[in-house]
Amino acid sequence: MSCIRRFEFDWLKQSVLEQIMLAQINVIKSLGAEIVIGDMAPTLKMAAECCRVPYYSLMNGYMTKYYAATRKISKRHQAFPVFKTLPRPLANWLTSLGESVTMRQIHYPFRQLRAQYQLKYVANYISEMEGDQNLICDLPHLFPQRVLPINYAFTGPLIYQPTADKEQWIAYIDVKKPLILVAMGSTGDWRKLGFLNQEFYSKYTVVTAGDVEGVLHAPHIISRTFVNMMEVLKRADLMICHGGNGTIYHGILAAVYMLCISSHFEQEWNIEALEKNSYGKSADDFDEPQWRHAINYSIEHRQLYRRLKQPEAKDQASKRV
């Protein structure tokens, strides 16, 4: 993750990729697998091909060859200040051009490995993510695609559904105070949210999920390692999150507005889709006064947002596989 944040990909070395691929081949053969399903696993396509087993790839909409939008350059990239000043069409064209070059550079050790094992030629990293069949685990209106070939299909988001409600503690939360759920996944930087410890935020109940270091610890904060997100979101007025794929779909389904601090560029693409559809907003550049305003405004307008988004969320949920 540290390298990805610096846009460094030289850790994708042929020798390391080969070790992983051979281990995957061993598993496929030892189990006698007749099909392989992977979640954006870089070497799994090669392992399945070596074993002559069909590979099904679970994909994010923004990582297909047919994505109809531009994968915008990250705010963290050193070239972003320049791109920000360019006309949108020119910026998009240059971004796509730069991406094409980068995806081939990143894929170089994969091409070496493919040649070594006499596998099919694949041109770039995006194509390496493609399977014999491809299931896009997103909603089309968030991540629109150009005309898809027959081996692509939208499944809709894959949302974890707990088998039992283990969140009885929710019933004891003060219903007179707005509830904010904070879920930063495995990559979020909790230190950026340290301001929530301030007395000002005691007018809210703040529930944290996964803050294992206890960064948020004030009396108005309820800290949990894991939560049943859908149960908490039924009660929540706002979610602060990292913009991870699974997390944002919980928020959309519950019709809870999201303020997002991204950890890496893929989450920025998720957050951009949220903003386009009025599901949430990027808080990457917020200072503490801006956080105060955004939280207050979001909670004040939560009922209007719920009325607008709840039917849409339920309709999208009914289309899930």
C-alpha positions as CSV (number, residue, x, y, z in Angstrom):
1,M,0.0,0.0,0.0
2,S,2.9,2.3,0.8
3,C,4.3,1.8,-2.7
4,I,0.9,2.3,-4.4
5,R,0.4,5.6,-2.6
6,R,3.7,6.7,-4.1
7,F,2.8,5.3,-7.5
8,E,5.7,2.8,-7.4
9,F,5.1,-0.6,-8.9
10,D,8.6,-2.0,-9.1
11,W,7.6,-4.5,-6.3
12,L,5.9,-6.4,-9.1
13,K,9.0,-8.4,-9.9
14,Q,9.0,-11.4,-12.2
15,S,10.6,-13.7,-9.6
16,V,8.0,-12.9,-7.0
17,L,5.1,-13.2,-9.5
18,E,6.5,-16.6,-10.5
19,Q,6.5,-17.9,-7.0
20,I,2.9,-16.8,-6.5
21,M,1.8,-18.3,-9.8
22,L,3.4,-21.6,-9.1
23,A,1.8,-21.8,-5.7
24,Q,-1.6,-21.1,-7.3
25,I,-1.0,-23.8,-9.9
26,N,-0.2,-26.2,-7.2
27,V,-3.5,-25.4,-5.4
28,I,-5.5,-25.7,-8.6
29,K,-4.0,-29.1,-9.5
30,S,-4.1,-30.5,-6.0
31,L,-7.8,-29.7,-5.7
32,G,-8.6,-30.9,-9.2
33,A,-10.4,-27.6,-9.8
34,E,-12.6,-27.3,-12.8
35,I,-13.1,-23.5,-12.5
36,V,-11.1,-20.7,-10.9
37,I,-12.8,-17.6,-9.5
38,G,-10.6,-14.6,-8.7
39,D,-11.0,-11.1,-7.2
40,M,-8.5,-9.0,-9.2
41,A,-5.6,-11.4,-8.3
42,P,-2.8,-10.4,-10.7
43,T,-1.2,-13.8,-11.4
44,L,-4.3,-16.0,-11.2
45,K,-5.2,-15.7,-14.8
46,M,-1.8,-17.1,-15.8
47,A,-2.1,-19.9,-13.2
48,A,-5.5,-20.9,-14.5
49,E,-4.2,-20.8,-18.1
50,C,-1.3,-23.1,-17.2
51,C,-3.8,-25.6,-15.8
52,R,-6.2,-25.1,-18.7
53,V,-9.0,-24.3,-16.4
54,P,-11.6,-21.5,-17.1
55,Y,-11.0,-18.3,-15.1
56,Y,-13.9,-16.2,-13.9
57,S,-12.8,-12.7,-12.9
58,L,-14.7,-10.6,-10.3
59,M,-14.1,-7.0,-11.4
60,N,-14.6,-3.5,-10.4
61,G,-16.4,-1.4,-13.1
62,Y,-13.6,1.1,-13.2
63,M,-11.0,-1.6,-14.0
64,T,-12.5,-3.0,-17.2
65,K,-11.3,-2.3,-20.7
66,Y,-14.8,-1.0,-21.5
67,Y,-15.1,1.6,-18.7
68,A,-17.0,4.5,-20.3
69,A,-15.4,7.2,-18.1
70,T,-11.8,8.4,-17.6
71,R,-9.9,6.9,-14.7
72,K,-8.8,10.4,-13.4
73,I,-5.3,11.1,-12.3
74,S,-5.0,10.9,-8.5
75,K,-4.9,14.0,-6.3
76,R,-1.7,12.6,-4.8
77,H,0.1,12.3,-8.1
78,Q,2.8,14.9,-8.7
79,A,1.3,15.8,-12.0
80,F,-2.2,16.5,-10.6
81,P,-1.7,20.3,-10.0
82,V,-0.9,20.7,-13.8
83,F,-3.7,18.5,-14.9
84,K,-6.1,20.4,-12.7
85,T,-5.5,23.6,-14.8
86,L,-6.1,22.0,-18.2
87,P,-9.4,21.9,-20.1
88,R,-11.3,18.7,-19.2
89,P,-11.1,17.1,-22.7
90,L,-7.4,17.7,-22.9
91,A,-6.8,16.5,-19.3
92,N,-8.8,13.3,-20.0
93,W,-6.9,12.6,-23.3
94,L,-3.6,13.1,-21.6
95,T,-4.7,10.9,-18.6
96,S,-5.7,8.1,-20.9
97,L,-2.5,8.4,-22.9
98,G,-0.4,8.3,-19.7
99,E,-2.4,5.4,-18.4
100,S,-1.9,3.4,-21.5
101,V,1.9,3.8,-21.2
102,T,1.8,3.0,-17.4
103,M,-0.3,-0.1,-17.8
104,R,2.2,-1.5,-20.3
105,Q,5.1,-0.7,-18.0
106,I,3.5,-2.3,-15.0
107,H,2.7,-5.4,-17.1
108,Y,6.3,-5.9,-18.3
109,P,7.2,-8.7,-15.7
110,F,3.9,-10.4,-16.5
111,R,4.8,-10.5,-20.2
112,Q,8.2,-11.9,-19.4
113,L,6.6,-14.6,-17.3
114,R,4.0,-15.4,-20.0
115,A,6.8,-15.8,-22.6
116,Q,8.8,-18.0,-20.2
117,Y,5.8,-20.4,-19.7
118,Q,4.6,-20.1,-23.4
119,L,1.3,-18.6,-22.4
120,K,-0.9,-16.4,-24.6
121,Y,0.3,-12.8,-25.3
122,V,-1.4,-10.2,-23.2
123,A,-0.8,-6.5,-23.9
124,N,-1.2,-4.7,-20.6
125,Y,-2.1,-4.9,-16.9
126,I,-5.8,-4.1,-17.5
127,S,-6.1,-7.1,-19.9
128,E,-4.3,-9.3,-17.3
129,M,-7.2,-8.7,-15.0
130,E,-9.6,-10.0,-17.5
131,G,-10.9,-13.6,-17.3
132,D,-12.6,-16.0,-19.7
133,Q,-15.8,-14.8,-18.1
134,N,-16.0,-11.4,-16.3
135,L,-18.5,-10.4,-13.6
136,I,-18.6,-6.7,-12.8
137,C,-19.5,-6.3,-9.1
138,D,-20.8,-2.7,-9.4
139,L,-23.9,-0.8,-10.5
140,P,-24.0,0.4,-14.1
141,H,-25.1,3.9,-13.3
142,L,-22.0,4.4,-11.0
143,F,-19.5,2.8,-13.4
144,P,-21.0,2.9,-16.9
145,Q,-19.5,0.7,-19.6
146,R,-19.3,0.9,-23.4
147,V,-20.9,-2.0,-25.3
148,L,-19.8,-5.2,-23.4
149,P,-18.8,-8.4,-25.2
150,I,-20.7,-11.6,-24.4
151,N,-18.2,-12.7,-21.7
152,Y,-18.9,-9.7,-19.5
153,A,-21.9,-9.2,-17.2
154,F,-23.0,-7.0,-14.3
155,T,-23.7,-8.9,-11.1
156,G,-24.3,-5.8,-9.0
157,P,-22.5,-5.2,-5.8
158,L,-21.6,-8.2,-3.5
159,I,-22.8,-7.0,-0.1
160,Y,-22.0,-9.1,3.0
161,Q,-25.1,-10.1,4.8
162,P,-24.6,-11.4,8.4
163,T,-26.6,-14.5,9.3
164,A,-27.6,-13.1,12.7
165,D,-28.0,-9.7,14.3
166,K,-25.2,-9.4,17.0
167,E,-25.6,-5.7,17.5
168,Q,-28.0,-5.6,20.5
169,W,-25.9,-2.7,21.9
170,I,-27.4,-0.4,19.3
171,A,-30.7,-0.4,21.2
172,Y,-29.0,1.3,24.1
173,I,-27.7,4.3,22.1
174,D,-29.2,7.7,22.9
175,V,-31.8,8.2,20.2
176,K,-31.8,12.0,20.8
177,K,-28.3,12.4,19.4
178,P,-27.4,11.9,15.7
179,L,-25.3,8.9,15.1
180,I,-22.2,8.9,12.9
181,L,-20.7,5.6,11.7
182,V,-16.9,5.7,11.0
183,A,-15.7,2.8,8.9
184,M,-12.2,3.2,7.4
185,G,-11.6,-0.4,6.3
186,S,-8.1,-2.0,6.4
187,T,-6.4,0.9,4.6
188,G,-7.9,4.1,6.2
189,D,-5.8,6.6,8.2
190,W,-7.7,7.0,11.5
191,R,-5.3,9.8,12.6
192,K,-6.9,12.1,10.1
193,L,-10.1,11.8,12.2
194,G,-8.6,12.6,15.5
195,F,-10.6,15.8,15.7
196,L,-13.7,13.7,16.5
197,N,-12.3,13.4,20.0
198,Q,-13.0,17.1,20.6
199,E,-15.8,18.2,23.0
200,F,-17.6,19.9,20.1
201,Y,-18.5,16.5,18.6
202,S,-20.0,15.2,21.9
203,K,-23.4,16.2,20.5
204,Y,-23.1,13.2,18.2
205,T,-22.7,9.5,19.0
206,V,-19.8,8.3,17.0
207,V,-19.5,4.5,16.3
208,T,-16.1,3.3,15.0
209,A,-15.5,0.0,13.2
210,G,-12.0,-1.2,13.1
211,D,-10.1,1.5,15.0
212,V,-7.8,-1.1,16.5
213,E,-5.3,1.5,17.8
214,G,-7.9,3.5,19.6
215,V,-7.3,6.8,17.9
216,L,-10.8,7.8,18.6
217,H,-11.5,7.3,22.3
218,A,-13.6,10.2,23.7
219,P,-16.7,9.4,25.9
220,H,-19.1,10.0,23.0
221,I,-17.3,7.4,20.9
222,I,-18.3,3.7,20.8
223,S,-15.4,1.7,19.5
224,R,-16.0,-1.8,18.0
225,T,-13.7,-4.1,16.1
226,F,-16.4,-5.2,13.7
227,V,-20.0,-4.1,13.3
228,N,-23.1,-5.4,11.4
229,M,-23.0,-2.4,9.0
230,M,-26.5,-2.6,7.8
231,E,-27.9,-2.7,11.3
232,V,-25.8,0.3,12.4
233,L,-26.7,2.2,9.2
234,K,-30.4,1.7,9.9
235,R,-29.8,4.0,12.9
236,A,-27.0,6.2,11.4
237,D,-27.4,9.7,10.1
238,L,-24.1,9.9,8.4
239,M,-21.1,7.6,7.5
240,I,-17.5,8.7,7.4
241,C,-15.5,6.2,5.4
242,H,-12.5,5.5,3.1
243,G,-14.5,5.0,-0.1
244,G,-13.9,1.3,-0.3
245,N,-16.1,-0.7,-2.7
246,G,-18.0,-2.8,-0.1
247,T,-18.4,0.1,2.3
248,I,-19.9,2.5,-0.2
249,Y,-22.5,0.0,-1.3
250,H,-23.6,-0.5,2.3
251,G,-24.1,3.3,2.5
252,I,-26.0,3.4,-0.8
253,L,-28.3,0.6,0.2
254,A,-29.1,2.2,3.5
255,A,-29.5,5.6,1.9
256,V,-27.0,7.2,4.3
257,Y,-24.8,10.0,3.0
258,M,-21.1,9.5,3.0
259,L,-18.1,11.8,3.6
260,C,-15.0,10.1,2.3
261,I,-11.2,10.2,3.0
262,S,-9.5,8.0,0.3
263,S,-6.4,5.9,1.0
264,H,-5.4,5.4,-2.6
265,F,-6.3,6.2,-6.2
266,E,-8.9,3.4,-6.7
267,Q,-11.0,4.8,-3.8
268,E,-10.8,8.2,-5.4
269,W,-12.6,6.7,-8.5
270,N,-15.3,5.3,-6.2
271,I,-15.7,8.6,-4.5
272,E,-15.9,10.5,-7.8
273,A,-18.8,8.1,-8.7
274,L,-20.5,8.9,-5.4
275,E,-20.3,12.6,-6.0
276,K,-21.7,12.3,-9.5
277,N,-24.7,10.5,-8.1
278,S,-25.1,12.6,-4.9
279,Y,-24.4,9.6,-2.7
280,G,-21.5,11.3,-0.9
281,K,-18.6,13.7,-1.1
282,S,-14.8,13.7,-0.9
283,A,-13.4,15.1,2.3
284,D,-9.8,14.5,1.4
285,D,-8.9,18.2,1.5
286,F,-11.1,19.2,4.5
287,D,-9.7,21.2,7.4
288,E,-11.4,20.9,10.8
289,P,-13.8,23.8,10.3
290,Q,-14.9,22.3,6.9
291,W,-15.5,19.0,8.7
292,R,-17.7,20.7,11.2
293,H,-19.8,22.4,8.5
294,A,-20.0,19.2,6.3
295,I,-21.1,17.0,9.2
296,N,-23.6,19.5,10.4
297,Y,-25.0,20.2,6.9
298,S,-25.2,16.4,6.0
299,I,-27.1,15.6,9.2
300,E,-29.4,18.6,9.0
301,H,-30.4,17.5,5.5
302,R,-30.4,13.7,6.1
303,Q,-34.2,13.3,6.0
304,L,-34.4,15.0,2.6
305,Y,-31.6,12.8,1.4
306,R,-33.2,9.6,2.7
307,R,-36.5,10.5,0.9
308,L,-34.7,11.1,-2.3
309,K,-32.4,8.1,-2.2
310,Q,-34.2,5.4,-0.3
311,P,-36.4,4.3,-3.2
312,E,-33.4,4.3,-5.5
313,A,-31.3,2.3,-3.1
314,K,-34.0,-0.3,-2.7
315,D,-34.5,-0.6,-6.4
316,Q,-30.8,-1.1,-6.9
317,A,-30.7,-3.6,-4.1
318,S,-33.5,-5.6,-5.7
319,K,-31.3,-6.0,-8.8
320,R,-28.4,-7.6,-6.8
321,V,-27.4,-11.2,-7.5
